[in-house]
Amino acid sequence: MNKVESQAIDEFSSVFTKQINAIYKQNPLKNLEAIRWSGVVCQPYVFGDGVVDWAGIDELKGKLADLLKEQQRVASM
């Protein structure tokens, strides 16, 4: 898998939030700090002053790893 540069994620987030906030002006969408694992970038977004509860992040990481392995297996058939 190709590594995604932080600048590309920042640029995507900027365009994405500008498009959403053109509609939702009173409670703007904000991007929070991205979480990175091998092959995965989890970019959270919140409206207003929300926060992300990362409880159970290890379980999420395992599930995403399993999904990626399955996708690679199917793709190689």
N, C-alpha and C positions, 0 to 999 in steps of 0.2 A: 504494500500500500504506500501511496505517496504521502509524505508529510505535508501538512497544511501550515503555512507560515502564519504567525500571529497577525501580521499586517493584513493578510487576506481575510481573516476572521473579523478583524476590526472594521475593514471596509464593508464586508457583507452586513455586519451588525448596524453600521451607520445607515446604509441604504434601507435595510429592513425596517429599522425603527422610524426613519423618516416617512416611509410609506404608511406604516400603521398609524403614526402620530398625525398624519394629515387628516385622519378620520377621528381619532380619539385624542382630542386636543386638551381636554380638562384633566385627564389622568394619564400622562404620557407613559409609553412603554420604554423601559430602560434595559440595557443589557448588563448582566453581572459578570463576574470573573468566570472564565471558561475553565472546565476541568478537562484534563487530557490524560488519555491512556493510549497504549499502543493501538493505533488504528482508529481511535475514537476521539472526537471532540464533543463535549457536552456543553453547549452554550445556553445558559439559562437567561430568560427574559422575564421581567415582572412589570406590572402596571403600578405606577406610583412608588411608594416606599416599601414594597414587598421584599421578602427575603426567601431564599430557598433553604429548605430543611434537607440537609445532606445525610440524615440518619439512614442507615442501610446502604450506603454508597458501595461498600464492598460486595454486597449481594447484586446490586445493579451492574457493577463492573463484571462480575462473573456471568450474568445473564447476557450482557452485550458481547462478551468474549465468545460465549457459546453460539450466539447468533452469527457472528462474523465467521467462525470456523465452519458452521453449516453452510453459509453462503459460499465460502471458498470451495467447500467440498462439492456442492452442486455445480458451481461454475466450472470445475475441472472435469466434469463428466462428459 
